[in-house]
Amino acid sequence: MINTIRRDPFVRVLCLVVLLSVAGAPRLPAQPREVATLLGEIKAADTELLAVSEEDGRFLRVMVATTGAKNALEIGGAFGYSAIWIGLGLRETGGHLTTIEYDPARAKKAAEHIRRAGLADVVTVVAGDAFEKIPKVQGTFDFVFLDAWKKDYKRFFDLVFPRLAPRGLFLAHNVVNKQTEMRDFLAAIQNNAAVLTAIVKPSGEGMSVSYKVQ
Protein backbone atom coordinates (compact mmCIF):
# COMPACT_ATOMS: atom_id res chain seq x y z
CA MET A 1 0.00 0.00 0.00
CA ILE A 2 2.79 2.38 -0.90
CA ASN A 3 2.65 4.81 -3.79
CA THR A 4 5.47 4.91 -6.32
CA ILE A 5 8.55 6.25 -4.51
CA ARG A 6 10.40 9.04 -6.26
CA ARG A 7 14.14 9.60 -5.90
CA ASP A 8 14.00 12.19 -3.17
CA PRO A 9 16.52 12.01 -0.30
CA PHE A 10 13.84 13.02 2.20
CA VAL A 11 11.62 10.16 1.06
CA ARG A 12 14.44 7.69 1.65
CA VAL A 13 14.89 9.15 5.12
CA LEU A 14 11.15 8.89 5.74
CA CYS A 15 11.13 5.23 4.75
CA LEU A 16 14.05 4.59 7.09
CA VAL A 17 12.27 6.39 9.91
CA VAL A 18 9.16 4.25 9.41
CA LEU A 19 11.22 1.06 9.51
CA LEU A 20 13.09 2.18 12.61
CA SER A 21 9.89 3.24 14.32
CA VAL A 22 8.32 -0.15 13.80
CA ALA A 23 11.39 -2.30 14.47
CA GLY A 24 12.88 -0.21 17.29
CA ALA A 25 12.77 3.55 17.67
CA PRO A 26 15.92 5.69 17.67
CA ARG A 27 17.17 6.70 21.11
CA LEU A 28 15.33 9.80 22.28
CA PRO A 29 15.54 11.14 25.81
CA ALA A 30 13.20 9.15 28.04
CA GLN A 31 10.20 11.07 29.28
CA PRO A 32 10.44 12.17 32.94
CA ARG A 33 8.99 9.73 35.45
CA GLU A 34 6.12 12.10 36.24
CA VAL A 35 5.19 12.28 32.55
CA ALA A 36 5.28 8.49 32.25
CA THR A 37 3.03 8.27 35.31
CA LEU A 38 0.64 10.83 33.82
CA LEU A 39 0.45 8.94 30.52
CA GLY A 40 -0.43 5.80 32.47
CA GLU A 41 -3.15 7.66 34.36
CA ILE A 42 -4.70 8.97 31.14
CA LYS A 43 -4.75 5.49 29.60
CA ALA A 44 -6.22 3.93 32.73
CA ALA A 45 -9.05 6.51 32.80
CA ASP A 46 -9.75 6.23 29.06
CA THR A 47 -12.87 4.07 29.30
CA GLU A 48 -14.04 5.28 25.87
CA LEU A 49 -10.78 4.07 24.27
CA LEU A 50 -10.19 7.44 22.61
CA ALA A 51 -6.42 7.55 23.10
CA VAL A 52 -3.90 5.99 20.75
CA SER A 53 -1.86 3.03 21.99
CA GLU A 54 1.46 3.60 23.72
CA GLU A 55 3.19 2.14 20.64
CA ASP A 56 1.41 4.66 18.40
CA GLY A 57 2.30 7.47 20.79
CA ARG A 58 5.96 6.55 20.66
CA PHE A 59 5.75 6.37 16.88
CA LEU A 60 4.31 9.90 16.71
CA ARG A 61 7.11 11.22 18.88
CA VAL A 62 9.74 9.57 16.69
CA MET A 63 8.19 10.93 13.51
CA VAL A 64 8.09 14.47 14.88
CA ALA A 65 11.61 14.44 16.28
CA THR A 66 13.34 12.74 13.35
CA THR A 67 11.69 14.90 10.69
CA GLY A 68 12.32 18.14 12.56
CA ALA A 69 8.66 19.20 12.56
CA LYS A 70 8.04 22.74 13.78
CA ASN A 71 4.37 23.59 13.18
CA ALA A 72 2.05 20.70 14.04
CA LEU A 73 -1.72 20.28 14.06
CA GLU A 74 -3.74 17.55 15.77
CA ILE A 75 -7.40 17.02 14.92
CA GLY A 76 -9.17 15.10 17.66
CA GLY A 77 -7.17 15.67 20.82
CA ALA A 78 -9.43 13.79 23.28
CA PHE A 79 -7.77 13.88 26.72
CA GLY A 80 -4.34 14.95 25.47
CA TYR A 81 -2.57 11.58 25.42
CA SER A 82 -1.29 11.77 21.83
CA ALA A 83 -0.67 15.51 22.19
CA ILE A 84 1.77 14.76 24.99
CA TRP A 85 3.69 12.30 22.81
CA ILE A 86 3.74 14.78 19.91
CA GLY A 87 4.70 17.54 22.32
CA LEU A 88 7.66 15.52 23.59
CA GLY A 89 8.89 15.30 20.01
CA LEU A 90 8.36 19.00 19.46
CA ARG A 91 10.32 19.76 22.61
CA GLU A 92 13.28 18.24 20.73
CA THR A 93 12.67 20.32 17.57
CA GLY A 94 11.61 23.60 19.15
CA GLY A 95 8.20 23.34 17.49
CA HIS A 96 4.59 23.92 18.53
CA LEU A 97 1.38 21.88 18.39
CA THR A 98 -2.19 23.11 18.12
CA THR A 99 -4.55 20.32 19.16
CA ILE A 100 -8.29 20.68 18.59
CA GLU A 101 -10.88 18.75 20.60
CA TYR A 102 -14.62 19.05 19.90
CA ASP A 103 -15.87 18.24 23.41
CA PRO A 104 -15.22 21.15 25.83
CA ALA A 105 -14.95 18.92 28.90
CA ARG A 106 -12.36 16.71 27.22
CA ALA A 107 -10.51 19.77 25.94
CA LYS A 108 -10.36 21.20 29.46
CA LYS A 109 -8.98 17.92 30.77
CA ALA A 110 -6.48 17.76 27.90
CA ALA A 111 -5.20 21.23 28.78
CA GLU A 112 -4.75 20.14 32.39
CA HIS A 113 -2.82 17.06 31.29
CA ILE A 114 -0.64 19.14 28.97
CA ARG A 115 0.15 21.49 31.85
CA ARG A 116 1.01 18.60 34.17
CA ALA A 117 3.32 17.18 31.50
CA GLY A 118 5.22 20.47 31.43
CA LEU A 119 4.28 21.12 27.82
CA ALA A 120 2.03 24.17 28.13
CA ASP A 121 4.58 26.22 26.23
CA VAL A 122 4.69 23.65 23.41
CA VAL A 123 1.03 22.61 23.04
CA THR A 124 -2.06 24.80 22.68
CA VAL A 125 -5.44 23.15 23.24
CA VAL A 126 -8.38 24.55 21.29
CA ALA A 127 -11.95 23.51 22.12
CA GLY A 128 -14.60 23.39 19.40
CA ASP A 129 -15.50 22.16 15.95
CA ALA A 130 -12.27 21.58 14.04
CA PHE A 131 -13.94 22.52 10.74
CA GLU A 132 -14.52 25.97 12.22
CA LYS A 133 -11.30 26.27 14.22
CA ILE A 134 -8.72 25.13 11.65
CA PRO A 135 -9.26 28.14 9.32
CA LYS A 136 -8.50 30.38 12.31
CA VAL A 137 -5.13 28.76 12.99
CA GLN A 138 -2.41 30.85 11.36
CA GLY A 139 0.25 29.61 8.96
CA THR A 140 1.04 26.30 7.32
CA PHE A 141 1.72 22.92 8.90
CA ASP A 142 4.59 20.50 8.47
CA PHE A 143 3.05 17.76 10.63
CA VAL A 144 -0.64 16.86 10.91
CA PHE A 145 -2.15 14.05 12.98
CA LEU A 146 -5.81 13.14 12.38
CA ASP A 147 -7.74 11.06 14.91
CA ALA A 148 -11.28 12.39 14.76
CA TRP A 149 -14.65 11.08 13.52
CA LYS A 150 -13.63 8.53 10.89
CA LYS A 151 -16.29 9.41 8.34
CA ASP A 152 -14.95 12.98 8.32
CA TYR A 153 -11.37 12.01 7.45
CA LYS A 154 -11.69 12.89 3.77
CA ARG A 155 -13.25 16.27 4.57
CA PHE A 156 -10.44 17.06 6.99
CA PHE A 157 -7.83 15.99 4.45
CA ASP A 158 -9.37 18.25 1.82
CA LEU A 159 -9.43 21.14 4.29
CA VAL A 160 -5.89 20.79 5.63
CA PHE A 161 -3.86 19.41 2.72
CA PRO A 162 -3.61 22.76 0.87
CA ARG A 163 -1.97 24.17 4.01
CA LEU A 164 0.46 21.28 4.43
CA ALA A 165 3.95 22.48 3.55
CA PRO A 166 5.93 20.68 0.83
CA ARG A 167 7.69 17.72 2.45
CA GLY A 168 5.20 17.89 5.30
CA LEU A 169 3.61 14.80 6.84
CA PHE A 170 -0.08 13.99 7.22
CA LEU A 171 -0.73 11.06 9.56
CA ALA A 172 -4.10 9.45 10.27
CA HIS A 173 -5.06 6.90 12.92
CA ASN A 174 -7.21 3.74 12.79
CA VAL A 175 -6.67 3.24 9.07
CA VAL A 176 -6.49 -0.56 9.48
CA ASN A 177 -9.04 -1.46 12.15
CA LYS A 178 -11.61 1.10 10.92
CA GLN A 179 -10.80 1.26 7.24
CA THR A 180 -14.39 0.54 6.19
CA GLU A 181 -15.39 3.89 7.72
CA MET A 182 -12.92 5.91 5.65
CA ARG A 183 -12.56 4.31 2.23
CA ASP A 184 -12.88 7.67 0.47
CA PHE A 185 -10.00 9.05 2.55
CA LEU A 186 -7.81 6.01 1.93
CA ALA A 187 -8.45 6.28 -1.80
CA ALA A 188 -7.55 9.96 -1.70
CA ILE A 189 -4.16 9.46 -0.02
CA GLN A 190 -3.23 6.42 -2.11
CA ASN A 191 -4.24 7.78 -5.50
CA ASN A 192 -2.92 11.31 -5.23
CA ALA A 193 0.16 12.24 -7.26
CA ALA A 194 1.00 14.93 -4.71
CA VAL A 195 1.61 12.47 -1.85
CA LEU A 196 3.53 9.33 -1.07
CA THR A 197 1.71 7.14 1.43
CA ALA A 198 2.67 4.16 3.56
CA ILE A 199 0.42 2.26 5.96
CA VAL A 200 2.24 1.15 9.10
CA LYS A 201 1.11 -0.73 12.19
CA PRO A 202 2.98 0.27 15.35
CA SER A 203 -0.09 -1.34 16.95
CA GLY A 204 -3.03 -3.20 15.43
CA GLU A 205 -4.99 -0.01 14.73
CA GLY A 206 -2.80 1.15 11.85
CA MET A 207 -1.59 4.58 10.83
CA SER A 208 -1.18 6.18 7.43
CA VAL A 209 1.91 8.32 6.80
CA SER A 210 1.51 10.63 3.81
CA TYR A 211 4.39 12.79 2.56
CA LYS A 212 3.59 15.84 0.45
CA VAL A 213 5.94 15.95 -2.52
CA GLN A 214 4.51 19.02 -4.29
Secondary structure, DSSP 8 states (H G I E B T S, - for coil): ------S-HHHHHHHHHHHHHHH---------HHHHHHHHHHHHH-TT--S--HHHHHHHHHHHHHHT--EEEEE--TTSHHHHHHHHHHHHHT-EEEEEESSHHHHHHHHHHHHHTT-TTTEEEEES-HHHHGGGS-S-EEEEEE-S-GGGHHHHHHHHGGGEEEEEEEEEE-TTTTGGG-HHHHHHHHS-TTEEEEEE-SSTT-EEEEEE--
